[in-house]
Amino acid sequence: MKPATKARGLDLGIYRCHVCGLLNDQHEQYCDRCHAKITPRDYRSLQSSWALLITAAILLVPANIYPITTLVKSGNVTHETIFSGILRLVHADLLPIAIIVFTASILVPWLKILGLGFYLSAITFKIPISKRKLTTGFHIIEWIGRWSMLDLFVISLSVALVNMGQLLDAQPAPAATAFALVILFTQLAAKTLDTRLLWDQLDKNDDNS
């Protein structure tokens, strides 16, 4: 027996309020519950997501090039970038922490930016991909991005422990701000996007599989 095709609310004349989530008839201009304006799709969210994602990609360059921590020991000032910090952790036989920092600081941000860029491109250029795969992959990227905050936690914890020893003074450097903004903008890019746009793709083949 052939499975029934899952229809969209847009095809059934039902619009979901983006504020309170109430389902409204397509002929209603304002939500019956919260009186917010009803729109079938928020196409402006696509432009906002692109702008936030491009900004995050630009900020990722100084976040990796400029120092993320400044170390002062006996009057000597040392600047550490993300890469040099990872290498220092490896040379200090702190491989597990180095792996955590590499994953949270380099791997996750780049994968999230590339992944979001792919999904936004799929919407913008109407690339025929399964809606189920698009939606699942998007939520996975959104969930993984939250772990980027782990690097800032490691940096803050390391600075606190180093300063407690009173032998070395460690302070966040300009790249820490850039990296925090990368995390913020990628999260906003994912949250701003109207995910219903993922369901407007052209491919119908394996959505029921």
Protein Blocks (a to p, Z undefined) as FASTA:
>chain_A
ZZdddddfklnopacdfklopacdfkbmbdfklopacdfbafklmmmmmmmmmmmmmmmm
mmmmmcfbdcdeehiacdddfklmmmmmmmnopmklmmmmmmmmmmmmmmmmmmmmmmmm
mmmnopacdfklmmmmmmmmmmmmmmmmmmmmmmmmmmmmmmmnopaccdddfklmmmmm
mmmmmmmmmmmpcfklmmmcfblklmmZZ
